[in-house]
Amino acid sequence: MRDRPGYSFNPGPPPEASRFLRVKGLRPSFAWEDVEPEEHAVAFTVAKAMELDLLEAMRGEVQKALDDGLPFEAFQRSWRANPRLAEWWGRREMVDPATGETRLVQLGSPRRLRTIYSANIRSARAAGQWERIQRTKAAFPYLEYRTGPSETHRPHHLAKAGTILPVDSPFWDEWFPPNGWGCKCWVRQVTRAEAARRGVSDEPEVAQTVVENRRTGELRIVPQGIDPGWQHNPGQLRLQAMEALLKDRLEQLPDAARQAALRDIATSWRVQRIMDGAPGRAPVGLLPEGIAAAAGLADRMIWVNEDTFRHVVMDHDPQDAAFRKALMSLVANIDKATLAALEDRGDGLRTLRVLIPFDRFFHVTESTRPGKAERPTALILWFDDAMRVRTVMPTTVERFRSNANKQGDKIIELD
């Protein structure tokens, strides 16, 4: 069957959607309401799944369904065949950690599996679409709200159908679909010419309602027509919350999952745009705990910004895909480092050189005081008290130690 004009059907998922799900952390929870929407954007959670390895197996099944384009029936068969998930089924007594009460609760069921499948697949695709929208909004600066294929629609959702607004309109902060359990609404990107021809909508007056979190008693304002918990744009939340939550999330992940997350961050469109000179910063790695402790660093997160890449690629072709891949592979493997040298540069500025296990080292600077650094390189490296990659160059263990000794640096070595 031929594709409809203007549409292209690809059996594989958008890479942004796949990455959105893959790099999520794991958040055990007793109830869905225990996890805030901001945390749902960066953490995979299933109510009544309280063990990390159980959540890892669950996410693996959802990831496979997304990546392979599995329909629900195939997803359900694969889930039920997974030995780690076999016992998570039916009803069972569990202790509610919030109250200490023992309750008979529902674990796996066909209905719950459909909810897990639908909520995670749709959220991932929506977040991936938002990432693409941000990347292409110069060409498609407007969005149109569309209802899905259901025979009946929620009245508030139907009232939004056909709304055309700029990508950066605050309306999309809350009304970027899906907007509830089972919601199939979607948005269509619109060019400036089409928006001018059809007319840009007035900003809708969004009525609000107050809902109570039955678990915490907290009152929260939610737009009328949106189910509680779905009132935030997941892709937008992901970009906003990544810097704030990524550090804690990465430290809680097992090694394999942590490496996968770092690889995905390093290859994300955000880092690629910074490589091309766009302003901003992105987290790319974690300093080993032992090195951070010996250096007196409370924050292990390592960042890159546009100045990082301007300095690093001076002797390379910045458009060389192989070079970019190798560079970010270095950054993602920094947690394998066992040797470092700490230099006090004066004025509260310190330099940390870290030897990576393939004859490269990172030059990372941390500032411990406010104000302006006197040297131009310090200005490049000093941002909000964060460690920033300064440069990367070939070396050897012997040369690394020799230079550190000559400069009187503190050598840090892990067992």
C-alpha positions as CSV (number, residue, x, y, z in Angstrom):
1,M,0.0,0.0,0.0
2,R,1.4,3.4,-0.9
3,D,1.9,6.1,1.8
4,R,-0.6,8.9,1.9
5,P,0.7,12.1,0.4
6,G,2.7,14.1,3.0
7,Y,3.3,11.0,5.2
8,S,6.1,8.5,5.4
9,F,5.6,5.4,7.4
10,N,8.8,3.9,8.9
11,P,8.7,0.6,10.8
12,G,11.5,1.8,13.1
13,P,11.0,4.3,15.9
14,P,12.4,7.8,15.7
15,P,15.8,7.7,17.4
16,E,14.9,10.5,19.8
17,A,11.9,8.4,21.1
18,S,14.1,5.3,21.6
19,R,16.7,7.3,23.4
20,F,14.1,9.1,25.6
21,L,13.1,5.7,27.1
22,R,16.5,4.1,27.1
23,V,18.3,6.7,29.1
24,K,15.6,6.9,31.8
25,G,16.7,6.0,35.3
26,L,14.8,3.5,37.4
27,R,12.4,4.7,40.1
28,P,10.7,2.1,42.4
29,S,7.3,3.3,43.5
30,F,4.3,1.8,45.3
31,A,1.8,4.1,43.5
32,W,1.9,6.1,40.3
33,E,1.1,9.2,42.3
34,D,4.3,8.8,44.3
35,V,6.3,10.1,41.3
36,E,6.0,13.7,40.2
37,P,5.5,14.4,36.5
38,E,9.0,16.1,36.4
39,E,10.5,12.8,37.5
40,H,8.4,10.7,35.1
41,A,10.3,12.5,32.3
42,V,13.6,11.1,33.5
43,A,12.7,7.9,35.4
44,F,11.0,4.7,34.4
45,T,8.5,3.6,37.0
46,V,5.7,1.1,37.3
47,A,3.5,1.1,40.4
48,K,4.1,-1.8,42.7
49,A,7.5,-2.6,41.1
50,M,9.8,-2.0,44.1
51,E,13.0,-3.7,42.9
52,L,15.6,-2.2,40.5
53,D,16.2,-5.5,38.6
54,L,12.5,-5.9,38.2
55,L,12.1,-2.4,36.7
56,E,15.1,-3.1,34.5
57,A,13.4,-6.1,33.0
58,M,10.2,-4.2,32.6
59,R,11.9,-1.3,30.8
60,G,13.7,-3.9,28.6
61,E,10.3,-5.2,27.4
62,V,8.9,-1.7,26.7
63,Q,12.2,-0.7,25.0
64,K,12.0,-3.8,22.7
65,A,8.3,-3.0,21.9
66,L,9.2,0.5,20.9
67,D,12.4,-0.3,19.0
68,D,10.8,-3.3,17.1
69,G,7.4,-1.6,16.6
70,L,5.6,-4.5,18.4
71,P,1.8,-4.3,18.7
72,F,0.4,-4.8,22.1
73,E,-0.4,-8.5,21.7
74,A,3.3,-9.2,20.8
75,F,4.5,-7.0,23.7
76,Q,2.2,-8.9,26.1
77,R,3.5,-12.3,24.9
78,S,7.1,-11.2,25.3
79,W,6.4,-9.8,28.8
80,R,4.7,-13.0,30.0
81,A,7.6,-15.1,28.7
82,N,10.2,-13.1,30.6
83,P,11.2,-15.3,33.6
84,R,12.1,-12.2,35.7
85,L,8.5,-10.9,35.3
86,A,6.7,-14.2,35.7
87,E,6.0,-13.7,39.4
88,W,4.9,-10.1,39.0
89,W,1.3,-11.1,38.2
90,G,-2.1,-11.3,39.8
91,R,-2.9,-10.0,43.2
92,R,-0.6,-10.1,46.2
93,E,-0.2,-8.6,49.6
94,M,2.3,-5.8,49.9
95,V,3.3,-3.2,52.5
96,D,2.5,0.3,51.6
97,P,5.7,2.2,52.5
98,A,3.8,5.5,53.0
99,T,1.4,4.0,55.6
100,G,3.0,0.8,56.8
101,E,-0.2,-1.0,56.1
102,T,-0.4,-4.4,54.4
103,R,-2.7,-4.3,51.4
104,L,-3.9,-6.7,48.7
105,V,-2.8,-5.0,45.5
106,Q,-2.9,-5.7,41.8
107,L,0.4,-6.5,40.1
108,G,0.4,-7.6,36.5
109,S,-2.8,-8.0,34.5
110,P,-3.8,-7.6,30.8
111,R,-5.3,-4.2,31.6
112,R,-2.2,-3.0,33.5
113,L,0.1,-4.2,30.7
114,R,-1.9,-2.3,28.2
115,T,-1.6,0.8,30.4
116,I,2.2,0.3,30.8
117,Y,2.5,-0.2,27.0
118,S,0.4,2.7,25.9
119,A,1.7,5.3,28.5
120,N,5.3,4.6,27.9
121,I,5.2,4.3,24.1
122,R,3.1,7.4,23.6
123,S,5.2,9.5,26.1
124,A,8.4,8.4,24.4
125,R,7.1,9.2,20.9
126,A,5.8,12.6,22.2
127,A,9.1,13.5,23.8
128,G,11.0,12.4,20.7
129,Q,8.7,14.5,18.5
130,W,9.2,17.6,20.8
131,E,13.0,17.2,20.4
132,R,12.6,17.2,16.6
133,I,10.2,20.1,16.8
134,Q,12.8,22.1,18.7
135,R,15.4,21.2,16.2
136,T,13.3,22.1,13.1
137,K,11.2,25.0,14.4
138,A,13.0,27.5,12.1
139,A,11.4,25.7,9.1
140,F,8.2,24.7,11.0
141,P,7.5,27.4,13.6
142,Y,3.9,26.5,14.3
143,L,2.0,23.4,15.6
144,E,-1.5,22.3,15.0
145,Y,-3.5,20.3,17.6
146,R,-5.2,17.3,16.1
147,T,-7.4,14.6,17.7
148,G,-6.7,11.0,17.2
149,P,-8.6,8.1,15.5
150,S,-11.0,7.4,18.4
151,E,-14.7,7.4,17.6
152,T,-15.4,9.6,20.6
153,H,-13.2,12.3,22.1
154,R,-12.9,14.1,25.4
155,P,-14.8,17.5,25.0
156,H,-11.8,19.6,26.1
157,H,-9.6,17.8,23.6
158,L,-12.1,18.1,20.8
159,A,-12.3,21.9,21.5
160,K,-8.6,22.2,20.9
161,A,-8.7,20.5,17.5
162,G,-7.4,22.8,14.8
163,T,-5.6,25.2,17.1
164,I,-2.5,26.6,15.4
165,L,0.0,28.3,17.7
166,P,3.8,29.0,17.7
167,V,6.0,26.3,18.9
168,D,7.1,28.4,21.8
169,S,3.6,29.3,22.9
170,P,3.1,28.5,26.6
171,F,0.0,26.6,25.5
172,W,2.2,23.6,24.6
173,D,3.8,23.6,28.0
174,E,0.6,21.8,29.2
175,W,-1.4,20.9,26.1
176,F,1.2,19.0,24.2
177,P,-0.3,15.5,23.8
178,P,-0.8,12.9,25.1
179,N,-3.0,14.7,27.6
180,G,-4.3,11.7,29.6
181,W,-4.6,8.0,30.0
182,G,-5.3,6.5,26.5
183,C,-5.2,9.9,24.8
184,K,-4.4,9.6,21.1
185,C,-4.3,13.3,20.3
186,W,-1.2,14.5,18.4
187,V,0.3,17.7,16.9
188,R,1.3,18.5,13.3
189,Q,4.2,20.8,12.4
190,V,3.1,23.8,10.3
191,T,5.1,26.2,8.1
192,R,4.9,29.9,8.5
193,A,3.2,30.2,5.0
194,E,0.5,27.6,6.0
195,A,-0.1,29.4,9.3
196,A,-0.5,32.7,7.5
197,R,-2.9,31.2,5.0
198,R,-5.0,29.4,7.6
199,G,-4.7,31.9,10.4
200,V,-2.9,31.6,13.7
201,S,-5.2,30.9,16.6
202,D,-5.7,33.2,19.6
203,E,-4.1,31.9,22.8
204,P,-6.8,29.8,24.3
205,E,-8.0,30.6,27.8
206,V,-7.2,27.4,29.7
207,A,-9.5,26.8,32.6
208,Q,-7.9,25.2,35.6
209,T,-9.1,22.9,38.3
210,V,-7.6,21.8,41.7
211,V,-6.9,18.1,42.2
212,E,-5.7,16.3,45.3
213,N,-3.0,13.7,45.3
214,R,-4.7,10.9,47.1
215,R,-1.3,9.6,48.4
216,T,0.1,12.8,49.8
217,G,-2.9,15.1,50.2
218,E,-1.1,17.7,48.1
219,L,-3.3,20.0,46.1
220,R,-2.2,20.8,42.5
221,I,-3.7,23.0,39.8
222,V,-4.3,21.1,36.6
223,P,-5.8,22.3,33.3
224,Q,-9.4,21.1,32.9
225,G,-9.5,18.2,30.4
226,I,-6.0,16.9,31.2
227,D,-5.7,13.9,33.5
228,P,-3.5,14.6,36.6
229,G,0.1,13.6,35.9
230,W,-0.2,14.4,32.2
231,Q,-0.3,18.2,32.5
232,H,3.3,18.6,31.4
233,N,5.1,18.3,28.1
234,P,7.4,15.3,28.6
235,G,9.9,16.3,26.0
236,Q,10.1,19.8,27.5
237,L,10.4,18.5,31.0
238,R,13.2,16.2,29.9
239,L,15.3,19.0,28.6
240,Q,14.6,21.2,31.6
241,A,15.1,18.5,34.2
242,M,18.1,16.7,32.7
243,E,20.7,19.0,34.2
244,A,19.0,19.1,37.6
245,L,18.2,15.4,37.9
246,L,20.8,13.6,35.8
247,K,23.5,13.5,38.5
248,D,21.5,11.7,41.1
249,R,19.9,9.4,38.5
250,L,23.2,8.3,37.0
251,E,24.8,7.6,40.4
252,Q,21.9,5.2,41.2
253,L,22.2,3.2,37.9
254,P,24.1,-0.1,37.6
255,D,27.3,0.2,35.6
256,A,25.9,-1.1,32.3
257,A,22.8,1.1,32.4
258,R,25.0,4.1,33.4
259,Q,27.3,3.6,30.4
260,A,24.3,3.3,28.1
261,A,22.9,6.5,29.4
262,L,26.2,8.4,29.0
263,R,26.5,7.1,25.4
264,D,23.0,8.3,24.6
265,I,23.6,11.7,26.1
266,A,26.9,12.0,24.2
267,T,25.2,11.3,20.9
268,S,22.1,13.4,21.6
269,W,21.1,16.3,19.3
270,R,21.8,18.6,22.2
271,V,25.5,17.7,22.3
272,Q,25.7,17.6,18.5
273,R,24.4,21.2,18.3
274,I,26.9,22.3,20.9
275,M,29.6,20.7,18.9
276,D,28.4,22.8,16.0
277,G,28.9,26.0,18.1
278,A,25.4,26.4,19.5
279,P,25.3,28.0,23.0
280,G,24.5,25.9,26.0
281,R,26.0,23.1,28.0
282,A,25.4,19.4,28.5
283,P,26.4,16.7,31.0
284,V,28.6,14.0,29.5
285,G,30.1,12.0,32.3
286,L,30.7,11.3,36.0
287,L,34.1,11.6,37.7
288,P,35.0,8.4,39.6
289,E,33.9,8.6,43.3
290,G,37.5,8.0,44.6
291,I,39.0,10.7,42.4
292,A,36.3,13.2,43.3
293,A,36.7,12.5,47.0
294,A,40.5,12.9,46.9
295,A,40.2,16.1,45.0
296,G,37.6,17.5,47.4
297,L,34.9,17.7,44.8
298,A,31.3,17.3,46.0
299,D,29.9,17.4,42.5
300,R,31.1,14.6,40.2
301,M,29.2,15.7,37.0
302,I,31.3,16.8,34.0
303,W,30.0,19.1,31.4
304,V,30.8,20.4,27.9
305,N,29.9,23.6,26.3
306,E,30.5,25.4,22.9
307,D,34.0,26.6,24.1
308,T,35.0,23.0,24.9
309,F,34.5,22.0,21.3
310,R,36.1,25.2,19.9
311,H,39.2,24.3,21.8
312,V,39.2,20.5,21.3
313,V,38.7,20.5,17.6
314,M,41.3,23.1,16.6
315,D,43.5,20.5,15.1
316,H,40.7,18.3,13.7
317,D,37.9,18.6,11.2
318,P,34.9,19.3,13.4
319,Q,32.5,17.7,10.9
320,D,34.5,14.5,11.0
321,A,31.9,12.0,12.3
322,A,34.5,9.5,13.3
323,F,36.4,12.1,15.3
324,R,33.2,13.2,17.0
325,K,32.3,9.7,18.0
326,A,35.8,9.0,19.3
327,L,35.8,12.2,21.3
328,M,32.5,11.5,23.0
329,S,33.5,7.9,23.6
330,L,36.4,9.3,25.6
331,V,34.1,11.4,27.7
332,A,31.6,8.6,28.3
333,N,34.5,6.3,29.6
334,I,35.9,8.8,32.2
335,D,34.4,6.8,35.0
336,K,37.1,4.1,34.2
337,A,39.9,6.5,35.1
338,T,42.2,5.5,38.0
339,L,44.9,8.2,37.8
340,A,44.5,12.0,38.1
341,A,46.6,15.1,39.0
342,L,45.2,18.1,40.9
343,E,46.7,21.5,40.3
344,D,45.9,24.6,42.4
345,R,46.0,27.4,39.9
346,G,45.5,30.1,42.5
347,D,42.6,32.5,43.0
348,G,40.5,29.5,44.0
349,L,40.8,27.9,40.6
350,R,41.9,24.3,40.2
351,T,42.7,22.1,37.3
352,L,42.2,18.4,37.3
353,R,43.9,16.2,34.7
354,V,42.4,12.8,34.4
355,L,44.1,9.9,32.6
356,I,41.6,7.8,30.5
357,P,42.5,4.1,29.8
358,F,43.4,4.8,26.2
359,D,46.2,7.3,26.3
360,R,44.0,10.4,26.5
361,F,43.4,12.8,29.4
362,F,40.9,15.4,30.1
363,H,41.7,18.9,31.3
364,V,38.9,19.8,33.6
365,T,38.7,23.0,35.6
366,E,36.6,23.7,38.6
367,S,36.0,27.1,40.2
368,T,35.5,27.5,43.9
369,R,34.9,31.2,44.2
370,P,32.6,33.8,42.5
371,G,33.9,36.7,40.4
372,K,36.0,36.8,37.2
373,A,39.1,34.8,36.5
374,E,42.1,36.8,35.3
375,R,43.3,34.4,32.6
376,P,41.3,33.9,29.4
377,T,41.4,30.1,29.7
378,A,39.9,30.3,33.1
379,L,37.0,32.3,31.7
380,I,36.4,29.5,29.2
381,L,36.5,26.8,31.8
382,W,34.7,28.5,34.7
383,F,30.9,28.3,34.6
384,D,28.7,28.1,37.6
385,D,31.2,26.2,39.7
386,A,30.9,23.2,37.3
387,M,33.7,21.0,35.9
388,R,34.0,21.5,32.2
389,V,36.1,19.6,29.7
390,R,38.8,21.9,28.5
391,T,40.9,19.9,26.2
392,V,42.0,16.4,25.3
393,M,45.4,15.3,24.1
394,P,47.5,12.1,23.8
395,T,49.9,11.2,26.6
396,T,51.4,8.2,28.4
397,V,51.3,7.2,32.0
398,E,55.0,8.0,32.4
399,R,54.6,11.5,30.9
400,F,51.5,12.1,32.9
401,R,53.3,11.3,36.2
402,S,56.4,13.2,35.2
403,N,54.5,16.4,34.4
404,A,52.5,16.2,37.6
405,N,55.6,15.8,39.7
406,K,57.4,18.8,37.9
407,Q,54.4,21.0,38.6
408,G,54.0,19.9,42.2
409,D,50.5,18.6,41.5
410,K,48.7,16.3,43.9
411,I,48.7,12.8,42.2
412,I,45.5,10.8,42.9
413,E,45.6,7.1,42.2
414,L,42.9,4.5,42.7
415,D,43.5,0.9,43.5
